Amino acid sequence: MNPQIAVQSKPPAMRALSRIVGRSILAGLVVFAVLVPFIWEVGIADQDFAMILSGPVQAHPLGTDSLGRDMLARLSAAVRLALGFALVTVITAAVPGILLGILAACKGGVIDKCLGLLADMLLVLPRLLLILLIVAIMPGALLTVYGAIALVLWTEYFCMTRALCRTVLALPAVAESRLKGLGLLYVLRRHVWPELSAMLMTLSTFGAALTIMLLATLGFLGLGVSAPAAEPGLMITELLRYYAAAPLSLALPMVALFLMTFSLMLIGRAPRR
C-alpha cells in the first residue's frame, strides 16, 4: 500500500490528534532542553566520584553515569544538541536543494541534466555508507558530521522539488499566467509554492528525525561527537556496559532519542492539507 494513501485515508480527527501529540512531545523536549541549564547549575562534565552510577537522589535527580556526571545536565544537553543539530542540518540541506530543484525544473536542458546526474550519483550510494566514508576522515568532528549528513539530505529536497515544479509548471493555469505576461516569480509564488510548502514541511520533519538518528548512530559507533560532549548515541555507548548496574542511566538517552524521532514522525505523517 502506498504510505501517502494510507496517511490520507486516516480520519481527520486522527490526523489532528497525531499533530497535537507530536507537537506536544516536541515542545516538551524543547522546554526541557532550554530550561534545565537555567534551573540546574551543574555542568555536563562535572564529576561526583562518590556517586558513580547512582540512582536518583536529591543531588542528582536522574542519577549519574559511569564517571559520576549528572544525568539531568547531560540529558538536557544531549537533547539540545540533537534538536539544534537537526534544525541547522535540515535548513542547510533544504535551501540549496529547493533552489536547485526549482532552477532545474525552470531551465531544463544542460542545467537539469547536470544537476540530475549529480543527485543520482549521490543517491546510488547507500546513505549511511557515504556518511561513514566522509566522517571516517575526521572522526569526532561535529562539523564533518554536519557536512556529511547535509550532503546526503539535499538530494531529497532537490528531487522532490524538481518533480513537483515540473508538474505544476505544466498546468494550464501556469500557461495562462504566462500568456498574461506575469513573470516567473509570480508563477512560483502563486502556483508552485502552495503545492511545495506542504510537501517540504513533511520532508523536513522526516529529515530532522533521520538526522537525529544518523547523529546517534555515528555517536554510538564512536564516529560522532567526542567526549565529554553529551549526545544520545555517545551516552548509550558509554553506559551500555553498565546496563545491569545503572539501567535507568542507560534508558534515559534511549527514551530521549525515541521521543525526539517519534514526535517528528508524528508531525511529518500528519497532512497539512
N, C-alpha and C positions, 0 to 999 in steps of 0.2 A: 504493500500500500504506500502511496505517495505520502511522506510525512506532512507536507503542506496541506493536503486534502484532509488528513486526519486531524490536524490542528483546526482547520476551518470548520470541520463538522462538529466541534465541541459547542455546547450551548453557550450563549453569550454570558450567562451567569458564571459558568465555569471559567471562561476566558478572563472575565473581570476578577474572579477570585484568584486566579493564577498571578495576575498582575499585582493585586493587593498583597498577597503573601510574599511574592518575590521582592517587591519594593520595601515591604516592612522588614524583612530579614536583612536586606542590603542596608537599609537606613540604620538598623540597629548595629550592624557591624561597623558602619562609618562612625556612628556616635561613640561606640566603644573604642575604636582606634584613635579618635581625635581627643576624647575627653580624658582617657586614662593618664596620659603624661601630665596633665594639669592637676589631677587629684591624687596621683600616686607617684610620689617623688623618689622612685627607685630606678636606677639605670639598668639597662639591659645587660650590662657586663659586670654589675656589682655582685660580689660573691659573699655568701654566708656559709663558711666552711662547717659551721656547727649544725646546719640544716640541709645537708646534701640529700637529694631525693626524698625530701619530706613531703607529707601530705599537706592539705590546707591547714594553716594555723593563722593566728592573728597577724603575725609579722609577714606572712606570705599566704594570702587568701586562696591562691590556686596552687600552692606548693612550690617546689624548686626542682631544678634539673640536676644532672649528674655533677655539675660544677658549683652547685649551690646558688645558681642565679634565679631570680624571681620570675616565676612563670607568668604572672599577671602582666608585668612590664614587658616581657619578651613576646607574649602572645599579642598584645596590642600593637607592638612594633612590627610583628610579622604580618598582621592584617593590614596595617598601614602601608607597609612596603608592597605587599602583593596587590592591593587595590590601586595604589598610586602608580605602580609599575604598569599594571594593566591599562589604566587610563592613558598614560603617556604613550605606550606602545601602540594601542589601537588608534589613537589620533595620528601618530607618525605613519602608520600603515594606511589609514583611511584617506588622508588628504592627497598624497600622490596617486594612490590607487584610483580615487574618484576622478581627479583631474585628468589623468592619463586615459582613463576609460572614456570620458567624455570627448577628449581630443581624438582618440582612435575612432570613435563612432561618428564624429562630425567630419573629420578629414578623410578617413579611409585611405586607400592607396598604400603607398610605401610605409607611411607612418603607422597605419593599422597593422600591416604585416610584420613590421619590425617589433612593435610593442607586443603583439600577439605571440611572436616567436620567443621573445624574452620570457613572457609569462609562462608559456608552455614548457620551456626548458626548466624553469623552477618548479612547475607543478609535476613534472615527470619524476623528479627525485622524491623519495619518501621524506615527509616533512621533518620528522624527528631526526633522521639520519643527517639531513642537511644542517640542521641546527647543531647537532653534536660535532660535525666536522668543523664548523665555524668556531664553536665555543672551545673546542679542544686546543685551538691555537693559543688562547689566553684564558685558561680556566680560572674561575674565581672573580673575574672582572664583570661587574654588573653591566657596564657599557657594552661589552661584547655580547652578552645575552640579549640585551635590548636590541642591538642592531641585527642579530641573527633572527630573532622572532619577528621583528618588523619586516625584514626582508622576505620572510615566508608569507606573512599575512597580507601584504599589499596586493598580491596576485589575485586573491579572492575578491577584493574590492574592485580591482581593475576588470576582471572577467564579468562580474555581475553588472557593474555599471555599463560596460560596453554593450553587453547583450540587451539590457533594458533600454538604453538610449537608442540602439538600432531599431527596436520595436516601436518605441514612441515616435521617433523621427519619421517613421514610415506611415504614421496615421494620417488620415485625411485632414484632421483638424490642424496638424502642423503644416501641411501643404497649403491650406487656406490662409494660415497666418503669414506664411512666406509670400503668398500672392498679394497680400495686403501691404507688403513692404516692411513687415515687422522683422526686427533683427534677431540674431542668434541668441542674444542674452534674454530677450523676451520669450523666445521659444523654450529656452532652458528653464526659465523661472516659471512660466505659465503651464507648460506641458510636461517637462521632464522631471523637475524637482518634486512635484506632488507624488509621482509614481516612485521616485527614487528614495524619498525620505523614509517611508515605512520599511522598505527593504534594508536600508542602511542601518536603521535602528536595530532591527533583528540581527543583522550580520555583526554589528558592533558588540551586542551583548554576548553573542556566542563567541566572538573573537576575544572578548575580555575573559570569559570563562576558560577558553583554550589557553590564553596567555598565562593565566594563573596556574593552570595545570602543568604547562610546559616549564614554567619557572620552578615549580615544586619538584618536578621530575629531575631537572638539572641539579637542583639543590640536593636531592636525595642521592644522586649519583656522584656528588662531590664536584660538579662542574658549574654550579651556580654561584651564588654569593658565598663569600668566605666568612668563617667565624671571626669575631664574635657577633656578627650581624644576626638578626633574628628573621627567619623566613621559614614558612611551614615545612617545606621539604627538608631543609637543613636540620630543623628541630626534630623531625621524625627520625632521620638517620642518626642523630646524636643520641636519641633516647631509646632507639629500638632494642639495643642490647640490655636495657634495664626494664623491659616491659613487665617483668614479674615483680620487681621492687617498687616501681612507680608507674602503675598502669594509668593513673589519672594524668600524669605529666605527659605520657605518650599519647593519650587520647585527645588532649586539648588541641594540638595543632592539626590532628586529623579531622576533628569536628569543625574547626575553623575553616579548613580547606574545603570540606564538604559544603558548609553553609555558603561560602562565597560563590562556589561554582553552581550550586543548586539554585540560589536566588537569581543569579544571572540567567540561568537556563529557563527558569520560570518566566522571567521578564521577556526573554527572547522568544519564547514559544507563544506568547500572547499576542495575536494580531492587533495592529493599530487601526485597522480599517474594518 
